[in-house]
Structure formats: C-alpha cells, structure tokens
Amino acid sequence: MAKQPAFQFYPADFVKDPALKMCSMSTIGIWINLLCYMWEEKERGMISGTREEFLRLLGCPPEEFEKFLSELSTHKFANVTFCNGNVTLINRRMRRNEKARKSSHNRVLRYRNQTRKANLADMKRSCNANVTPASSTSTSTSSSLNKNISSIRGNINSIIQTPKLPKTYNLEEVQNAAYPIGIEPEKAEDFYHHYNAQNWVRGNGQPITNLSSMLARWKKNQYKFEQPRAGPEANQERTKRLMKELEEENQNAIT
C-alpha cells in the first residue's frame, strides 16, 4: 500500500478536549510532536522507547518529559504503559483508524484472490473436458469440437477480463468529503464503518460512485430518523382519517 503523507487533524476537537485543556502548554507541545512521529511509525498510532530515546527524539529537558508523563497518566488523553524501562504511547483514534484501513485492504485482497482461483478452476475443468466425440460421423465431430473450443475461449476471456470491483474509500476520504456538507466527524466515521462493512455497495446492490451525494443522502436520512415520533394522539387522528376515507370509497362503490 502507498504510504499516506498526511493525517486528519480537527483543531476544534483538539482545543475542546477537556483532558488536554487541563494540561500545561509544554505537555500539549510534546503531544503534538508525538502525534507526527506516531504517524510515521510502522505500527501507526503507537510509539515506544526508553526515556533517553524520547528525550533525544523530542529535544526537551528531562523535567518537561517527566511532567508530560505525569499529566498523561492523570488525565488519560492517550494510552501509556511502562514495561522493562520502555514507555509505550498510543493514540486511540489513530490506532483504531489504521486497523480499520488494514482490515478493508485485506478484505479486498481476499475477494480478488478468491475470484482469480475460481476462474482458474473453471478454465482447468474446461481444458480437461473430453474433446473427442463418440460419434463417428465427420459432421458431429466438427460440431462438438467447435463447442469445446468456444467454451475454452470463453473461460480464457473471463480470466483476462478481471471483474471490476466497487470503488472503496478510506476514512480520511470520507471525512474530507463530509466536512463541507456539515457532517460531524463522528457521523462521518459511522458512515465509513457502515458502508465499509458492505464493501461500499448500497442496499439495491449498486456500488457507491459519488461519495459526496451519498453523504448528503445519509445526512438527510439521519435527520429524519432523529426526529421525534408522533404521539398516540397523532396516531389516533391518522387512524380516524383513514377510516373516513375508506367509508367514502365504499359509499362511492355502492352508488
């Protein structure tokens, strides 16, 4: 997979985080630097090392790094563990998004491999078929051979023409498209996990080709679902109206 050069950063979410707001400015500065280093790590969202290694990496005084670890352990704006002299820091959101991205990539690869194996198996069965007809007449022999040759050609073409897979989107693409529409990051993340589980196919079986339009439709439907339902009085009025319409239809039918 190509290395992603940037990650999503929401300033409003960052400055409104109550856990971070209770920390000192030196702690916030160290945390921002660590987020950048975590993004470049092989295990994205996680960084580990000794205290001396972190001091060389960050270029900060030892007392500021110890203060950072103390405030992190108190306010828990990230996960931190201490083991055998090593310190391991984990950004929960970055780690979660990376696992979802890898899971989606592996699922697409498994689908492609299964399709390729199925096509190869069909071709092998066709090639091993009996192409020598039982009939002794030249006409039936020619007809049967032509049918087998056409079948083999069709299987070869099906392998050459790899089935087109639905376009997939990662979480960053979804959040970038959702932001101008006015969808909150949490709602955009719900949208991503919902359609990522469905391999980016809508309920009617059609692939999602226009991400912005689908997000706008998602937002509209979510607004409808969040509206308060009608109370029992409204339901009774609706029932009376339907009964009245039914009686009028019966009277018209009789006359």
C-alpha positions as CSV (number, residue, x, y, z in Angstrom):
1,M,0.0,0.0,0.0
2,A,1.2,3.5,-0.8
3,K,2.3,5.5,2.3
4,Q,-0.2,8.2,3.3
5,P,1.5,11.6,3.5
6,A,-0.9,13.3,5.9
7,F,-3.5,12.6,8.6
8,Q,-6.8,14.2,9.7
9,F,-6.4,16.9,12.3
10,Y,-9.5,18.7,13.6
11,P,-8.5,21.9,15.5
12,A,-11.9,22.3,17.2
13,D,-11.8,18.7,18.6
14,F,-8.2,19.2,19.8
15,V,-8.7,22.5,21.6
16,K,-12.1,21.4,23.1
17,D,-10.7,18.2,24.6
18,P,-11.1,18.7,28.4
19,A,-8.3,16.3,29.2
20,L,-5.8,18.3,27.2
21,K,-7.1,21.7,28.4
22,M,-6.2,20.7,31.9
23,C,-2.6,20.1,30.9
24,S,0.3,22.5,30.7
25,M,1.5,24.1,27.4
26,S,4.7,22.1,27.4
27,T,2.7,18.8,27.6
28,I,0.4,19.9,24.7
29,G,3.5,20.8,22.6
30,I,5.2,17.4,23.3
31,W,1.9,15.6,22.4
32,I,1.6,17.4,19.0
33,N,5.1,16.4,18.1
34,L,4.5,12.8,19.2
35,L,1.3,12.6,17.0
36,C,3.5,13.4,14.0
37,Y,6.1,10.8,15.0
38,M,3.3,8.2,15.6
39,W,2.0,8.8,12.0
40,E,5.5,7.9,10.6
41,E,5.8,4.7,12.7
42,K,5.5,1.3,11.1
43,E,2.8,0.5,13.7
44,R,0.9,3.7,13.0
45,G,-0.7,5.3,16.1
46,M,1.9,3.8,18.5
47,I,5.4,4.7,19.6
48,S,7.7,3.0,22.1
49,G,11.2,3.7,23.5
50,T,13.2,4.4,26.6
51,R,13.1,7.8,28.4
52,E,16.5,8.6,27.0
53,E,15.3,7.9,23.4
54,F,12.3,10.1,23.8
55,L,14.4,12.9,25.1
56,R,16.7,12.7,22.0
57,L,13.6,12.5,19.8
58,L,11.8,15.4,21.3
59,G,14.8,17.6,22.3
60,C,13.1,18.7,25.5
61,P,14.5,18.8,29.1
62,P,14.0,15.7,31.2
63,E,11.8,17.6,33.7
64,E,9.4,18.6,30.9
65,F,9.1,15.0,29.7
66,E,8.5,13.6,33.2
67,K,5.8,16.3,33.6
68,F,4.3,15.1,30.3
69,L,4.2,11.5,31.5
70,S,2.7,12.6,34.9
71,E,-0.1,14.6,33.3
72,L,-0.8,11.9,30.7
73,S,-1.2,9.3,33.4
74,T,-3.5,11.7,35.3
75,H,-5.8,13.0,32.5
76,K,-5.5,9.9,30.2
77,F,-5.8,11.7,26.8
78,A,-3.9,8.7,25.4
79,N,-2.8,5.2,26.5
80,V,0.5,4.9,28.2
81,T,2.3,1.7,29.5
82,F,5.6,1.2,31.3
83,C,7.4,-2.1,30.9
84,N,11.1,-3.0,31.4
85,G,12.2,0.6,31.2
86,N,10.3,1.2,28.0
87,V,7.5,3.7,27.6
88,T,4.7,3.0,25.0
89,L,2.3,5.7,23.9
90,I,-0.8,5.0,21.9
91,N,-3.2,7.5,20.2
92,R,-6.6,5.7,20.4
93,R,-8.2,7.2,17.3
94,M,-5.2,6.9,15.0
95,R,-4.7,3.3,16.0
96,R,-8.4,2.5,15.5
97,N,-8.5,4.1,12.1
98,E,-5.3,2.3,11.0
99,K,-6.7,-1.1,12.0
100,A,-9.9,-0.4,10.0
101,R,-7.9,0.7,6.9
102,K,-5.8,-2.5,7.0
103,S,-8.9,-4.7,7.5
104,S,-10.6,-3.2,4.5
105,H,-7.4,-3.6,2.3
106,N,-7.1,-7.3,3.4
107,R,-10.8,-8.0,2.6
108,V,-10.4,-6.6,-0.9
109,L,-7.3,-8.8,-1.5
110,R,-9.1,-11.9,-0.3
111,Y,-12.0,-11.2,-2.7
112,R,-9.7,-10.8,-5.6
113,N,-7.8,-14.0,-4.8
114,Q,-11.0,-16.0,-4.5
115,T,-12.3,-14.7,-7.8
116,R,-9.0,-15.5,-9.6
117,K,-8.9,-19.0,-8.1
118,A,-12.5,-19.6,-9.2
119,N,-11.7,-18.5,-12.8
120,L,-8.6,-20.7,-13.0
121,A,-10.6,-23.7,-11.7
122,D,-13.3,-23.2,-14.4
123,M,-10.6,-23.0,-17.1
124,K,-8.9,-26.1,-15.8
125,R,-12.2,-28.1,-15.9
126,S,-12.9,-26.9,-19.4
127,C,-9.4,-27.8,-20.6
128,N,-9.7,-31.3,-19.1
129,A,-13.0,-31.9,-20.7
130,N,-13.3,-34.7,-23.3
131,V,-13.0,-33.0,-26.7
132,T,-13.1,-36.3,-28.7
133,P,-16.8,-37.0,-29.6
134,A,-18.2,-40.5,-29.5
135,S,-19.9,-40.1,-32.9
136,S,-18.1,-41.5,-36.0
137,T,-19.6,-39.0,-38.4
138,S,-17.5,-36.0,-39.5
139,T,-20.4,-33.6,-39.1
140,S,-20.9,-34.4,-35.4
141,T,-17.2,-34.4,-34.8
142,S,-16.7,-30.9,-36.1
143,S,-19.7,-29.6,-34.2
144,S,-18.6,-31.0,-30.9
145,L,-15.0,-29.7,-31.3
146,N,-16.3,-26.2,-32.2
147,K,-18.4,-26.2,-29.0
148,N,-15.5,-27.2,-26.8
149,I,-13.2,-24.7,-28.4
150,S,-15.7,-21.9,-27.9
151,S,-16.1,-22.9,-24.2
152,I,-12.4,-22.8,-23.6
153,R,-12.1,-19.4,-25.3
154,G,-14.9,-18.0,-23.1
155,N,-13.2,-19.2,-20.0
156,I,-9.9,-17.6,-21.1
157,N,-11.7,-14.3,-21.8
158,S,-13.3,-14.4,-18.3
159,I,-9.9,-14.7,-16.7
160,I,-8.3,-11.9,-18.8
161,Q,-11.3,-9.6,-18.1
162,T,-10.9,-9.3,-14.3
163,P,-14.2,-8.4,-12.7
164,K,-14.5,-4.7,-11.8
165,L,-14.6,-4.3,-8.0
166,P,-16.6,-1.5,-6.3
167,K,-14.5,1.6,-5.5
168,T,-13.5,1.7,-1.9
169,Y,-12.9,4.8,0.3
170,N,-10.7,5.2,3.3
171,L,-11.7,7.1,6.5
172,E,-9.8,10.2,5.5
173,E,-11.6,10.5,2.1
174,V,-15.0,10.1,3.8
175,Q,-14.2,12.8,6.4
176,N,-12.8,15.2,3.8
177,A,-16.0,14.8,1.8
178,A,-18.2,15.1,4.9
179,Y,-16.7,18.3,6.3
180,P,-18.0,20.7,3.6
181,I,-21.5,19.1,3.9
182,G,-21.6,19.8,7.6
183,I,-21.4,16.3,8.9
184,E,-19.7,15.8,12.2
185,P,-16.6,13.6,12.3
186,E,-18.3,11.0,14.5
187,K,-21.2,10.8,12.0
188,A,-18.7,10.5,9.1
189,E,-17.0,7.7,11.0
190,D,-20.3,5.9,11.4
191,F,-21.0,6.3,7.7
192,Y,-17.5,4.8,6.9
193,H,-17.9,1.8,9.1
194,H,-21.4,1.1,7.8
195,Y,-20.6,1.1,4.1
196,N,-17.1,-0.4,4.6
197,A,-18.8,-3.4,6.1
198,Q,-21.0,-3.7,3.0
199,N,-18.0,-3.4,0.6
200,W,-19.2,0.1,-0.5
201,V,-22.4,-1.2,-2.1
202,R,-25.8,0.3,-1.5
203,G,-28.9,-1.6,-0.4
204,N,-30.0,-2.1,-4.0
205,G,-26.7,-3.7,-4.9
206,Q,-25.3,-0.8,-6.8
207,P,-21.8,0.5,-6.0
208,I,-21.3,3.9,-4.5
209,T,-19.8,6.1,-7.3
210,N,-20.5,9.6,-5.9
211,L,-19.3,9.8,-2.3
212,S,-20.5,13.4,-1.7
213,S,-24.0,12.7,-2.9
214,M,-24.2,9.6,-0.8
215,L,-23.1,11.5,2.3
216,A,-25.7,14.2,1.6
217,R,-28.4,11.5,1.4
218,W,-27.0,9.9,4.6
219,K,-27.3,13.2,6.4
220,K,-30.9,13.7,5.2
221,N,-31.9,10.3,6.3
222,Q,-30.2,10.7,9.7
223,Y,-32.2,13.9,10.2
224,K,-35.4,12.1,9.5
225,F,-34.5,9.3,11.9
226,E,-33.6,11.7,14.7
227,Q,-37.0,13.5,14.5
228,P,-39.3,12.7,17.5
229,R,-42.0,10.2,16.6
230,A,-45.7,11.2,16.7
231,G,-47.5,10.6,20.0
232,P,-50.6,8.4,20.5
233,E,-53.0,11.4,19.7
234,A,-51.5,11.9,16.3
235,N,-51.8,8.2,15.6
236,Q,-55.5,8.2,16.6
237,E,-56.2,11.2,14.3
238,R,-54.4,9.4,11.4
239,T,-56.5,6.2,12.0
240,K,-59.8,8.2,12.0
241,R,-58.8,9.9,8.8
242,L,-58.0,6.6,7.1
243,M,-61.3,5.0,8.3
244,K,-63.3,8.0,7.0
245,E,-61.6,7.7,3.6
246,L,-62.4,4.0,3.5
247,E,-66.1,4.6,4.2
248,E,-66.3,7.2,1.5
249,E,-64.8,4.8,-1.0
250,N,-67.3,2.1,-0.1
251,Q,-70.2,4.5,-0.5
252,N,-69.0,5.6,-3.9
253,A,-68.6,1.9,-4.9
254,I,-72.3,1.2,-3.9
255,T,-73.7,4.2,-5.7
